[in-house]
Amino acid sequence: PKRGRGDAGVHVRLQDLDHERLRKRKKTLNTAIGLLRMAIEMSWENGDVESELYWRRLRRVPHADTPRQVFLTRGQAKHLIACCRPDLARLVQGALYSGCRVSELARLKVRDVGGHVFGIYVAPMKSYRGRYVILPNEGMTFFLDQVETLDDEDLVFRMASGRSWSGCHKHLFKEAVRRAGLPESFVFHGLRHTYASQLVQAGTPLAMIAKQLGHSNTDTVSRTYGHLCCDGLENEI
């Protein structure tokens, strides 16, 4: 299902996988195990299975997140924006200023910009809770410029055709990445990592970064970006 109608890949034995591909396989497997475990736990709570051991015995495979290494410098970010068509460039800038996921930006409405805080409100969706994202002066100016002539219920970001962004950004972003000469592996979500990595390197407390990104604690931020704290740590010591 993940590959759609694409051709099946060549079968590769586990022992022949490189470290990064094996890490991704383990992460996918753990996601599936987590869903299965939750389903069986619900069955136990509803009295459909006799023992809670059915779900307690399901264990995830040992797996360690690899620190994020692929993120943009400010110069690369500016060059990428210049390589995007205008509507996509605005979406990219929104991600770089806020660290929001593309799905959150696609659903952002005018009334969510500059309402109660100097920033934007990201409405809750699926497992993500609603949150306020504080913006710097430059970022606040950018978002206010986008909504200047729009009504409260309008979407902040739309395609040039007037359609909402719903997965249409992928091939356009990939083309822009190629034109900018960036690694093929760099995807839109990398803009979120760029946002977080620059905050870490600027010495921003991890708790504040986690709040901006919408994480419930600093664990994910620490595992993913902790290696970037070295310069700040050296200065503090």
N, C-alpha and C positions, 0 to 999 in steps of 0.2 A: 504493500500500500504506500509506503514512503516513496518509492521510486516511480509510482504512477504507471505509465505505459512504457517507461524506459526499458532498454534491454537489460537482461540479467547480467550482473558482473561475473568476473572469473572467480571461481571458488579458491579461497586462500585458507590454508590451515592456520589455526590459532598461533602455533609456535613460529610461523613465518611472518606474523604481523609485526610492524614496527611499534614502538612504544605508544605513539600518539593514537594510531588507529585502534590499538588494543584498549587504551584508556577510554576512547569513545564507545567501543563495543560494551565495555563493562558498565559505563554510565547508562547506556540504553537498556541493558539487561536489568540493572538495579531499578530503573523506572518501572519496567514491566513487573518485576517482583513486588515493588511497592504497591502497585495497583491491585495485583492478585491478592496480596496480603490484606489490603483494606477490604476487598470484596468478601474474603472469607471471614474476616473479623465481623463485618456487618451481618453475615449469615449466622455467625455464632450469637451475636446480640439479639437477632430475631428468632433464635431457637431452632434454626434449620440444621445446624450441626451440633453434635453432642459435646465436643470438647474444645476449649480455647487453644489447646495444643496444636490444632490444625493450622492456625495462623501464627502462633508464637514460634513454631519450628521453622518457619520460612525465613531464611536469613539472606541478606544482601551479600554480594561478593565483595571482598576487600578491594577498596578503590580509593585512590587519592587524587583530588583535583590538581591539575597542573596549573601553576601560576600563569596568568595571562601575559603573553609576550608580544602579541600583535596589537598595537594601538598606534595612533597617529601623533606626530608632532604638530605643532601649530602651523608650521609651514606646509606640511602635507595636507592638513585639513583645509587650508585656504586653497591649495591647488586642486583638491578634490571638488570643492564647491565650484570652482571656476570651470571644471570639466563636466558639471551637471547641467542639464537643461533647467530653465528658470523655476518651474514648479517643483522639480526634485531638489534643486539647490535650497529652496526655502525649507523643505522638509528636513534636509540634512542639517541646515543651520539650527533648526528647532531642536534636533536631537543633540547636537553639540553643546547648545546652551543649557539644556535641561537634563540630559541623561535619560530621557524617556524612551520607552520601547516604541517601535513604529506603530504598533496597534494602539498605544495610548495617544500618540500624536494624531493618528487618523480619526480618533473619536473626540478629540479636544474641541470644545465649543467656545464661542466668543465670551459667553458669560463666565467661563472658567478662567479667564485671563484678568489678572489684577483686581480680583474681587475683594477678598478679605486680607490678602497678604501681598507683599511685593514679589509677585511671582505668579504661578499658575496652580490650579487645582486639577489633579488627575483623578477622574472618577473611578470608583471600584469596578473591576471586571474579573469574572471567573474567580481565581484564587487570590487575585491581587486586591489589597485593600486601598481605599481612597487615601490620597495624601496631598499635601501642599509641597510644591517644589519652589524654593526660594531662588530668585534669579539675580545676577549682577546687573548693574545699571545698563550695560550694553545689551544684555539678553532681554531685560524688561522692555527696553526701547524697541528691540526687534519684534517682540510679540505684539506690542501695542500698535506698531506700524501695520502688522498683518490684519488686525481687526478694525482698523480705523473706519472703514466704510461698510462694515458688515453688521447684521442684526444679531441679537443675543443668542438665538438658537442656531445660527449658521456655524458650519464647521470652519475652523481656523485654516486648515490645510486641505486643499483640493487639487486634483489634477487640472491641467490646462483645459481639458474638455469639460470640466465641471463635475466629473465623477469623483467619488470619494476614493481615498487610497485604500485598497483592499487586496494586498498581495501584488498589485501592479508595479510596485516599486522595484521588485527583485531584478528583473532583466535590465531595467534602466540603470539601476545602481551598479550592476555588474559591468555594464558598458562604460560607465563613468570611472569605475575603478581601473579598468584596462587603459582608458585614455590617460589617467593620472599616473600610470606606471606603478601602481600599488600591487602587492601580492594578490594573486587570484583568490586566495582563501579569505580575504577581507570581505566581510558581509556587513549589512546595515547595522546589525547588533554591535559590531565593533565600534561604532560611534558612541554607544553607551559605555563601553570599556575605556574608550579614549577620555570621555568625560570624567569617569571615576579615577583613572590613572593620573590625570592632571591634578585633580584635587588632592590625591594622596601625595604626589610629589611636591605639592605646594604646602604640605604640612597640615592639612585639614584633619581634625580628629576623625577616626574611623566611625565613631557613633554618629557623627553628623552626616558622613557620606552614606552610611547605611540608611539613615532617615530620608535623605534626598532620593535614593534609589528605590525606596519602598521595601527594604529588608527589615525583618522583625528584630534582628540583632546583628552584631558585627562579625559573626563567624564567617559568612560568605565573603564579605569584603576582605577580611584578614587573610583567608585562604587564597583568594584570587589576586589580591593586589599587595599583600603584605611585603613581598620582596622589594617593592618600590619605596618602602619607608626608610631604606638604609641611609640615604643621604641626610634625611631629616634626623634620624637617630644619631648619626655621627655628630651633627651640629649640636644636638641637645646634650650629648655626653661630653 
